[in-house]
Amino acid sequence: MSRSLTQHFKDLHGQLVILIGSAIRLLGGEAGLFVVANEAFDPQSSEEYTVYQINEAAVGSLLEHIQRGSLPTPARPFVVERLPSSLLDELDLFADFIGPDTDPESVTSQARSGQRLDSSNPGRRRQTQEYERCSLILHDQSGLVGMLHYLRPTESSSCLENDEIRFALFRAQLAASMRFALKAQSLVREQERLAAIFQYSTDGILTVDHAFRIIDFNPAMERLTGWRESEVLGRFYYDVLRPKDRQGNDLGLENSPILQAFAGKPVVNREIQITARDGQRFSVSVSASCVHSARGEPMNGILTVRDITREREQEEQRSMFISVISHELQTPIAIIKGYASTLARADASFDRETLRARLLAIEEEADRLNKLVGNLLYASRIEAGGLHMEIAPLDLEPLIQGVVRRFQARSPDLDIKVQLPPNLPLVMADRDIASGGGTGESAGQRA
C-alpha cells in the first residue's frame, strides 16, 4: 500500500511539473517555478515550490532576487522585470536550456517520457540574449493558490498577454488546475501518513464494511491472531476473531463492539478475549468506532485491538505478592504479640535465661518484620529492573535454627527435631533474601 501511494505521489508530482512547464511555454517562457501559497495547502509540507528547468541549487538565490523586486497583487496580477545579465551565469539558473521555438507539445511529451530537453550550444545563447522575470499571481474563489515565476527572453511575449479577457481566462483555468493538482498531492500525502500509521501501529487494526466483512487487516493484527490479511479479507470478522467476554463465554453478535459502534455507541478500552488461528485465547482491550457517509449512513467499522495478556499476568502477580506479603506480616506480628503477652502476665515469673530467650525471639521477629517490609521495596526495584543479588557464602545451620524457633513460637505443642549432618557445607546465596524473603516454611524448604 505504501509503495503504491509513493508511486502515485511521484506520478502526481510529474504531472504537476508538466502542467507548470506547459503554462510557462504557452507564456513564452523557458524556465521557472511555481511557489505555493503557505496558507492554501498542507502546512506540514516542506515542498513550497515546484521547479521547471531551474537548477535546485539556484532556487533560493533566485527567490531572494524576486522578493527584492516587484511582486504581483490581485489588482496587478502580472509583473515583468528585467533580469540582471550577470545573474544567469552567476547562479547557473537553467537546468537545461530550451530554445524559444520549442514546441510545447514536444515539451510535454518529453517530460512524460523522462527525456532531457536540450538545444545546441546553450552557453552561447545565454551570452547573446538577455532575460526578464515574469511573475503571475494565481487565485480563485477559495483564495490565493500561489505565484508562477518564469524566465523568458527580453521583449518577447505571448499572444495571451495582448488579450485581457483571454489572459484572465487563462489565469483562472491555470489556478483551478493548480489547485486540483496540489489538492491531489495533499490527499496522497495524507493517505501516506494514514498508511504508515496503519502499517506500523503496534496495536492491531481491522476495518469492516457495512456487512461486517473484513476489508483491512494490519500487520499487528496478523501477529496477534496468526491470520494473514489475504486469508481473512471478505470474511465475517466475528468468525475470524471468535470474541468472548472476560469469563470466556461467547460474546454474541448483539454484544459485538463493532455492532455497538454501528448503532452509535462507540466502544473504548473494553476488555474481551479473542481467539487466535491456533485456538489460543488471550485478553485484549478493544476500541470500536464507525465511519459515516455524508448522509450519515454507517459505512465502515474500525476495531483497534491491544494485547493486554502480559498486563493481566502482571496484575495477577501483584495480587499474589500482596496476598503473600499480608500473610507473611501476620507471622512475626503474632509471635511478637504472643511473647509480649506472656511476659506481661502478672501471675507468671520467669528465670533470667527464659526471659532472655523470649526477648531474643521478639528481637529476631522484629528484625524479620523489618525485612518483610524491605521486600516491598525489593518488589518495586524488581519492577524497575534495579534489583541486584548480593551473592556470598551462607551458613545454613543458623538459618535452619531460626526457622525452627519460629515454628515453635507459633505452635508450642509441636515437638520439632533437627538433624543436620556434620560439616554442613556453605552455599552461595543472598543472605537477606534467604533469611527474610519468604515465610518460615518456604525458607525451611529452601534450606
Helices and strands as residue ranges (DSSP letters): H 2-26, E 31-36, E 49-52, H 56-68, E 78-82, H 85-91, H 104-113, H 122-128, E 131-140, E 143-153, G 159-162, H 164-200, E 204-208, E 214-217, H 219-225, H 229-232, H 237-241, G 253-255, H 257-262, E 267-275, E 281-292, E 298-307, H 309-343, H 352-383, E 391-394, H 396-410, E 427-430, H 431-436, H 440-446
